[in-house]
Amino acid sequence: GGFQDPSSTLFVKVQANQSGLTRSQGQGGGHSGRGGDRSAHEKAVVIPIVLGMGVLIGLLSFLLYYNVRRKRSLTRAMESSLIFSGAPINFSYRELQHCTSNFSQLLGSGGFGTVYKGSLGDGTLIAVKKLQRVLSQGEKEFITEVNTIGSMHHMNLVRLCGYCSEGTHRLLVYEFMQNGSLDKWIFAPNHCRDKVLDWPTRYNIALGTAQGIAYFHEQCRNRVIHCDIKPENILLDDNFCPKVSDFGLAKLMGREHSHVVTMVRGTRGYLAPEWISSRPITVKADVYSYGMLLLEIIGGRRNLDMSYDSEGFFYPGWAFKEMMNEKPMVVVDKRLEGGVDEEELKRALKLAFWCIQDEVAMRPSMGEVVKMLEGTMGINMPPIPQTVHELVEEGLDHVYKAMRREADHASSFTINTNPSSRATCSYSSISPR
């Protein structure tokens, strides 16, 4: 009962401690809610950042990998195109170490350096020559000479693919020749029947070699003297096409080094007499060396071989005598078993003896050598070379016995034909290197 006013306001008085408890509980619940919200917010921010960073790192890694692969592909393509176009590539020493498996596969060594087999990234096989005793010229001069060599292109010259000039390292990169050097074929043991070159192949090798030498003697802007023509420096490709190697290196080494280099490693038998005397060295010194090489191609043996008797140990003397007796077939490589074109044989023998004349003026040029081998230029009967004549006059039997004693005493020997003569014939060890 009683009076009720619907518009009146009712005030309720609450105790302080109860109110504080209620407020405290409300505030605690508020802190808990806000903490959960912050944690959830942090997760919502961090997770996308981490994922984004991961995606970014992955993308950057992919781009880096792609660029590296693309650069390598371009490098391989550039190497291949430059090799085929003939422009020498500038390799780093580390790159050549990698290409040759740290220079582990030795192909051979010569007066100018040591050669190793290698492979480029695209599988192209190369031969890397580490030069020894290079002139103390600057890098710019070395590269200039290398580019000069690299600009010489002929089917009978080994192509220079690249080089390295880094610190004290001087290396040359050549195309790889599958059949190796000529000496492995013409001086192969008798039991290696699969390594006997037939007569047409030999004649083509002699002709191709002459064409290569004639090119850098007569057709290049800067005339080049090889200074070390010998079977070891004639390389053969898959089709036995001959390619002259090491051309131009004499200039890199300097004449004093070329002189020393040519005197060692079993190559004395190819030296022109002017190397021994004080006469100037010209392209005709290469002609002399070519003549000695041609005789070895015909005979399939070293020009000086102590395994033969006193009559046949000095091949030029024996071959000249039989040629004059009109019995040239006697001196040809016995492994050919008579399968020889006799007219070509006579032509080659006469030409070889013109090439090894002591008088420089009597030797033909390499251009004339090519014409004579091709049969487009006649060849007269040559006189006996002075050095050969002096050895024959001294008595080959006497010389043979003296050399046999010397050979038993040491691995190298020197024949002085006549103390008063300028023509001194020097030979080194007769065994292939």
C-alpha positions as CSV (number, residue, x, y, z in Angstrom):
1,G,0.0,0.0,0.0
2,G,0.9,3.6,0.4
3,F,1.6,6.4,-2.1
4,Q,3.6,5.7,-5.2
5,D,5.0,8.4,-7.5
6,P,6.0,7.0,-10.9
7,S,8.2,10.1,-11.7
8,S,10.3,9.9,-8.5
9,T,14.0,8.7,-8.5
10,L,15.2,6.0,-6.1
11,F,18.8,6.3,-4.7
12,V,20.4,3.1,-3.2
13,K,23.3,3.5,-0.8
14,V,26.0,0.8,-1.1
15,Q,28.8,0.0,1.3
16,A,32.3,1.2,0.3
17,N,34.2,-2.2,0.6
18,Q,31.6,-4.0,-1.5
19,S,31.9,-1.3,-4.1
20,G,35.7,-1.5,-4.1
21,L,35.5,-5.3,-4.5
22,T,33.1,-4.9,-7.4
23,R,35.4,-2.2,-9.1
24,S,38.5,-4.3,-8.5
25,Q,36.9,-7.3,-10.1
26,G,35.8,-5.2,-13.0
27,Q,39.3,-3.7,-13.5
28,G,40.9,-7.2,-13.3
29,G,38.6,-8.5,-16.0
30,G,39.5,-5.5,-18.1
31,H,43.3,-6.1,-17.8
32,S,42.8,-9.8,-18.8
33,G,40.8,-8.8,-21.8
34,R,43.2,-6.2,-23.0
35,G,46.2,-8.6,-22.6
36,G,44.5,-11.2,-24.7
37,D,43.7,-8.6,-27.3
38,R,47.4,-7.4,-27.4
39,S,48.7,-11.0,-27.8
40,A,46.4,-11.7,-30.6
41,H,47.2,-8.4,-32.2
42,E,51.0,-9.1,-32.0
43,K,50.5,-12.5,-33.6
44,A,48.4,-10.9,-36.3
45,V,51.3,-8.5,-37.1
46,V,54.4,-10.7,-36.6
47,I,53.2,-13.7,-38.6
48,P,52.6,-11.8,-41.9
49,I,56.0,-10.0,-41.4
50,V,57.8,-13.3,-41.0
51,L,56.0,-14.9,-43.9
52,G,56.7,-11.8,-46.0
53,M,60.4,-11.9,-45.1
54,G,60.6,-15.6,-45.9
55,V,58.9,-15.0,-49.3
56,L,61.2,-12.1,-50.0
57,I,64.4,-14.1,-49.1
58,G,63.1,-17.0,-51.2
59,L,62.5,-14.6,-54.1
60,L,65.9,-13.0,-53.8
61,S,67.6,-16.4,-53.6
62,F,65.7,-17.5,-56.7
63,L,66.7,-14.3,-58.5
64,L,70.3,-14.7,-57.5
65,Y,70.3,-18.3,-58.6
66,Y,68.7,-17.4,-61.9
67,N,71.2,-14.6,-62.5
68,V,74.2,-16.8,-61.7
69,R,72.8,-19.5,-64.0
70,R,72.1,-17.0,-66.7
71,K,75.5,-15.5,-66.4
72,R,77.1,-18.9,-66.6
73,S,75.0,-19.7,-69.7
74,L,75.9,-16.5,-71.3
75,T,79.6,-17.0,-70.4
76,R,79.5,-20.5,-72.0
77,A,77.8,-19.1,-75.1
78,M,80.2,-16.3,-75.3
79,E,83.2,-18.7,-74.9
80,S,81.8,-20.9,-77.6
81,S,81.0,-18.0,-80.0
82,L,84.4,-16.4,-79.3
83,I,86.2,-19.7,-79.8
84,F,84.5,-20.3,-83.1
85,S,84.9,-16.6,-84.2
86,G,88.6,-16.8,-83.2
87,A,88.8,-14.0,-80.7
88,P,91.0,-15.0,-77.7
89,I,89.2,-15.1,-74.4
90,N,90.8,-13.6,-71.3
91,F,90.6,-16.4,-68.6
92,S,91.4,-16.0,-65.0
93,Y,94.0,-18.4,-63.5
94,R,91.3,-19.8,-61.2
95,E,89.0,-20.5,-64.2
96,L,91.8,-22.4,-65.9
97,Q,92.6,-24.3,-62.7
98,H,88.9,-25.4,-62.7
99,C,88.9,-26.2,-66.4
100,T,91.9,-28.5,-66.0
101,S,91.0,-30.0,-62.6
102,N,94.0,-28.2,-61.1
103,F,96.3,-29.1,-64.1
104,S,96.0,-32.8,-63.4
105,Q,96.0,-34.3,-66.9
106,L,99.4,-33.7,-68.5
107,L,99.4,-33.9,-72.3
108,G,103.1,-33.2,-72.8
109,S,105.9,-30.7,-72.3
110,G,108.2,-28.8,-74.7
111,G,110.6,-26.0,-74.9
112,F,108.0,-23.3,-74.4
113,G,106.1,-24.9,-71.5
114,T,103.8,-27.7,-70.2
115,V,100.5,-28.6,-71.8
116,Y,97.4,-29.9,-69.9
117,K,94.0,-31.2,-71.1
118,G,90.9,-29.3,-70.0
119,S,87.3,-28.7,-70.7
120,L,85.1,-25.6,-70.9
121,G,81.6,-25.4,-69.3
122,D,79.9,-26.5,-72.6
123,G,82.1,-29.5,-72.9
124,T,84.6,-28.1,-75.5
125,L,88.0,-29.7,-75.0
126,I,91.0,-27.5,-74.7
127,A,94.7,-27.7,-74.3
128,V,96.2,-25.3,-71.8
129,K,99.9,-24.4,-72.1
130,K,101.7,-23.0,-69.1
131,L,104.5,-20.9,-70.5
132,Q,108.0,-21.0,-69.0
133,R,110.7,-18.4,-69.2
134,V,108.4,-15.7,-70.6
135,L,110.1,-12.4,-71.3
136,S,109.7,-9.9,-68.4
137,Q,107.4,-7.8,-70.4
138,G,104.3,-6.1,-69.1
139,E,100.8,-7.5,-69.2
140,K,99.8,-5.0,-72.0
141,E,102.6,-6.1,-74.3
142,F,101.9,-9.8,-73.6
143,I,98.2,-9.4,-74.5
144,T,99.1,-7.5,-77.6
145,E,101.3,-10.3,-78.8
146,V,98.7,-12.9,-77.9
147,N,96.0,-11.0,-79.9
148,T,98.4,-10.9,-82.8
149,I,98.8,-14.7,-82.6
150,G,95.1,-15.1,-82.1
151,S,94.4,-13.1,-85.3
152,M,96.2,-15.7,-87.4
153,H,93.6,-18.1,-88.8
154,H,94.5,-21.0,-91.2
155,M,93.2,-24.5,-91.4
156,N,96.8,-25.8,-90.8
157,L,97.4,-23.7,-87.7
158,V,96.3,-24.7,-84.2
159,R,93.7,-22.1,-83.1
160,L,94.5,-20.0,-80.0
161,C,91.2,-19.8,-78.0
162,G,92.3,-17.7,-75.1
163,Y,95.0,-16.7,-72.6
164,C,95.7,-15.8,-69.0
165,S,97.9,-13.0,-67.9
166,E,97.5,-12.7,-64.1
167,G,100.4,-11.8,-61.8
168,T,103.4,-14.0,-62.9
169,H,101.1,-16.5,-64.6
170,R,101.2,-16.7,-68.4
171,L,99.0,-19.4,-70.0
172,L,97.7,-20.0,-73.5
173,V,94.5,-21.9,-74.3
174,Y,94.4,-23.9,-77.6
175,E,91.8,-26.1,-79.3
176,F,92.3,-29.7,-78.4
177,M,93.7,-32.1,-81.1
178,Q,92.2,-35.6,-80.7
179,N,95.1,-37.5,-82.5
180,G,97.9,-35.8,-80.7
181,S,101.3,-34.9,-82.2
182,L,102.8,-36.4,-85.4
183,D,105.8,-38.0,-83.6
184,K,103.4,-40.4,-81.9
185,W,102.5,-41.8,-85.3
186,I,105.6,-41.7,-87.5
187,F,107.8,-43.0,-84.7
188,A,105.4,-45.6,-83.3
189,P,106.9,-49.0,-82.5
190,N,106.6,-51.7,-85.2
191,H,104.1,-53.7,-83.2
192,C,101.6,-50.8,-83.2
193,R,100.1,-51.6,-86.5
194,D,97.1,-49.4,-85.9
195,K,99.4,-46.3,-85.7
196,V,101.0,-46.7,-89.1
197,L,100.1,-43.8,-91.4
198,D,99.6,-44.7,-95.0
199,W,101.4,-42.9,-97.8
200,P,98.6,-40.6,-98.9
201,T,98.0,-39.5,-95.3
202,R,101.8,-38.8,-94.8
203,Y,102.0,-36.8,-98.1
204,N,98.9,-34.7,-97.1
205,I,100.4,-34.1,-93.7
206,A,103.6,-32.9,-95.4
207,L,101.7,-30.6,-97.7
208,G,99.3,-29.2,-95.0
209,T,102.3,-28.5,-92.7
210,A,104.0,-26.6,-95.5
211,Q,100.9,-24.6,-96.2
212,G,100.6,-23.6,-92.5
213,I,104.2,-22.5,-92.3
214,A,103.9,-20.6,-95.6
215,Y,100.9,-18.8,-94.2
216,F,102.8,-17.2,-91.3
217,H,106.0,-16.7,-93.3
218,E,104.4,-15.0,-96.3
219,Q,100.7,-14.1,-95.8
220,C,100.6,-12.5,-92.4
221,R,101.2,-8.8,-91.9
222,N,103.8,-9.5,-89.4
223,R,106.1,-12.2,-90.6
224,V,106.6,-15.0,-88.0
225,I,109.6,-17.3,-87.6
226,H,108.6,-20.4,-85.8
227,C,112.1,-21.5,-84.7
228,D,111.1,-25.0,-83.5
229,I,109.5,-27.0,-86.4
230,K,109.6,-30.7,-85.5
231,P,107.1,-33.6,-85.3
232,E,106.2,-32.8,-81.7
233,N,104.8,-29.4,-82.9
234,I,102.7,-30.8,-85.7
235,L,99.3,-31.8,-84.2
236,L,96.6,-33.9,-85.9
237,D,92.9,-33.5,-85.7
238,D,90.2,-36.2,-86.0
239,N,90.8,-36.4,-89.8
240,F,94.6,-36.3,-89.6
241,C,94.6,-32.7,-90.9
242,P,98.0,-31.3,-89.7
243,K,98.1,-28.1,-87.6
244,V,101.3,-26.3,-86.7
245,S,101.4,-25.4,-83.0
246,D,103.6,-23.0,-81.0
247,F,103.9,-20.5,-83.8
248,G,104.5,-17.0,-82.6
249,L,105.8,-18.1,-79.2
250,A,109.5,-17.3,-80.2
251,K,108.6,-13.6,-80.2
252,L,107.0,-13.9,-76.7
253,M,110.2,-15.6,-75.5
254,G,112.8,-13.4,-77.2
255,R,115.5,-14.7,-79.5
256,E,117.9,-15.5,-76.7
257,H,115.3,-17.8,-75.1
258,S,114.3,-19.3,-78.5
259,H,117.9,-20.2,-79.2
260,V,118.3,-22.0,-75.9
261,V,114.9,-23.7,-76.1
262,T,115.6,-25.0,-79.6
263,M,118.8,-26.5,-78.4
264,V,117.2,-28.8,-75.9
265,R,114.7,-31.6,-75.5
266,G,115.9,-33.7,-78.4
267,T,115.4,-31.1,-81.2
268,R,119.0,-30.4,-82.2
269,G,118.5,-32.6,-85.3
270,Y,116.2,-29.9,-86.7
271,L,118.6,-26.9,-86.3
272,A,119.7,-25.0,-89.3
273,P,123.5,-24.4,-89.4
274,E,123.0,-20.6,-88.9
275,W,121.8,-21.3,-85.4
276,I,125.3,-22.5,-84.5
277,S,127.1,-19.8,-86.4
278,S,126.7,-16.0,-86.1
279,R,124.6,-15.7,-89.2
280,P,121.2,-14.0,-88.8
281,I,118.1,-16.1,-88.3
282,T,115.5,-15.8,-91.1
283,V,112.4,-17.7,-92.2
284,K,114.8,-20.0,-94.1
285,A,115.8,-21.5,-90.7
286,D,112.2,-22.9,-90.6
287,V,112.7,-24.2,-94.1
288,Y,115.7,-26.2,-93.0
289,S,113.8,-27.7,-90.0
290,Y,110.9,-28.6,-92.4
291,G,113.3,-30.5,-94.6
292,M,114.5,-32.6,-91.7
293,L,110.9,-33.2,-90.7
294,L,110.0,-34.2,-94.2
295,L,112.7,-36.8,-94.2
296,E,111.4,-38.3,-91.0
297,I,107.9,-38.4,-92.5
298,I,109.2,-40.4,-95.4
299,G,111.4,-42.8,-93.4
300,G,109.1,-43.2,-90.4
301,R,112.1,-42.8,-88.1
302,R,114.4,-40.3,-86.5
303,N,117.1,-38.9,-88.7
304,L,119.7,-40.0,-86.3
305,D,119.0,-43.4,-84.7
306,M,121.8,-45.5,-83.1
307,S,119.6,-48.6,-83.2
308,Y,120.6,-48.9,-86.9
309,D,123.9,-50.1,-88.2
310,S,126.7,-47.8,-89.4
311,E,125.2,-47.5,-92.9
312,G,121.7,-46.5,-91.9
313,F,122.1,-44.7,-88.5
314,F,122.3,-41.3,-90.2
315,Y,119.2,-41.3,-92.4
316,P,119.9,-38.2,-94.5
317,G,123.3,-39.6,-95.7
318,W,121.8,-43.0,-96.5
319,A,118.7,-41.6,-98.1
320,F,120.7,-39.2,-100.4
321,K,122.9,-42.1,-101.5
322,E,120.0,-44.3,-102.4
323,M,118.2,-41.4,-104.1
324,M,121.2,-40.8,-106.3
325,N,121.3,-44.6,-107.0
326,E,117.7,-44.3,-108.2
327,K,116.5,-46.6,-105.5
328,P,114.2,-44.3,-103.5
329,M,111.8,-47.1,-102.4
330,V,114.6,-48.6,-100.3
331,V,114.5,-45.7,-97.8
332,V,110.8,-45.4,-97.3
333,D,109.2,-46.6,-94.1
334,K,109.2,-50.4,-94.2
335,R,105.8,-50.6,-92.5
336,L,104.2,-49.2,-95.6
337,E,105.1,-52.5,-97.4
338,G,105.6,-50.8,-100.8
339,G,102.3,-48.9,-100.8
340,V,103.9,-45.7,-102.0
341,D,103.4,-43.4,-105.0
342,E,107.0,-43.5,-106.3
343,E,106.7,-40.1,-108.1
344,E,105.5,-38.4,-105.0
345,L,108.3,-40.1,-103.0
346,K,111.0,-38.8,-105.5
347,R,109.5,-35.4,-105.3
348,A,109.5,-35.3,-101.6
349,L,113.1,-36.6,-101.3
350,K,114.5,-34.1,-103.7
351,L,112.6,-31.3,-102.0
352,A,113.8,-32.3,-98.5
353,F,117.4,-32.1,-99.6
354,W,116.9,-28.7,-101.2
355,C,115.4,-27.5,-97.9
356,I,118.4,-28.7,-95.8
357,Q,121.1,-27.0,-97.9
358,D,123.7,-25.2,-95.8
359,E,123.6,-22.1,-97.9
360,V,120.4,-20.2,-97.0
361,A,120.0,-18.8,-100.5
362,M,119.8,-22.3,-102.0
363,R,116.8,-23.2,-99.9
364,P,113.3,-22.7,-101.4
365,S,110.7,-20.5,-99.7
366,M,107.8,-22.3,-98.1
367,G,105.5,-21.0,-100.8
368,E,107.8,-22.7,-103.3
369,V,107.8,-25.9,-101.2
370,V,104.0,-26.0,-101.4
371,K,104.0,-25.6,-105.2
372,M,106.7,-28.4,-105.5
373,L,104.6,-30.8,-103.4
374,E,101.5,-30.0,-105.3
375,G,103.4,-30.7,-108.5
376,T,102.9,-27.3,-110.1
377,M,106.6,-26.4,-109.9
378,G,109.5,-28.6,-111.1
379,I,112.3,-29.8,-108.9
380,N,115.8,-30.4,-110.1
381,M,118.1,-32.9,-108.5
382,P,119.7,-31.2,-105.5
383,P,123.4,-31.2,-104.6
384,I,124.4,-33.1,-101.5
385,P,124.1,-30.7,-98.5
386,Q,127.4,-29.6,-97.1
387,T,126.9,-31.0,-93.6
388,V,125.8,-34.4,-95.0
389,H,128.8,-34.3,-97.4
390,E,131.3,-33.7,-94.5
391,L,129.9,-36.5,-92.5
392,V,130.1,-38.9,-95.4
393,E,133.6,-37.7,-96.3
394,E,134.7,-38.3,-92.7
395,G,133.4,-41.9,-93.0
396,L,130.1,-42.9,-91.6
397,D,131.5,-46.0,-90.1
398,H,134.1,-44.0,-88.2
399,V,131.5,-41.5,-87.1
400,Y,129.2,-44.3,-86.0
401,K,131.8,-45.9,-83.8
402,A,132.7,-42.6,-82.2
403,M,129.1,-41.7,-81.6
404,R,128.4,-45.2,-80.2
405,R,131.2,-44.7,-77.6
406,E,129.9,-41.3,-76.8
407,A,126.3,-42.5,-76.6
408,D,127.3,-45.1,-74.1
409,H,129.1,-42.5,-72.1
410,A,126.4,-39.9,-72.0
411,S,122.8,-39.2,-73.2
412,S,123.7,-36.4,-75.5
413,F,126.5,-35.9,-78.1
414,T,127.9,-33.4,-80.5
415,I,129.5,-34.1,-83.9
416,N,132.0,-31.6,-85.0
417,T,132.4,-32.4,-88.7
418,N,135.5,-30.2,-89.3
419,P,137.1,-27.8,-86.9
420,S,137.8,-25.3,-89.7
421,S,134.3,-25.5,-91.1
422,R,131.4,-23.2,-90.2
423,A,128.9,-26.0,-90.7
424,T,128.7,-27.7,-87.4
425,C,126.1,-30.4,-87.0
426,S,124.8,-30.8,-83.5
427,Y,122.4,-33.4,-82.2
428,S,120.9,-34.3,-78.9
429,S,119.6,-37.5,-77.4
430,I,118.1,-39.7,-80.2
431,S,115.3,-41.0,-78.2
432,P,111.8,-39.4,-78.5
433,R,111.0,-37.1,-75.7
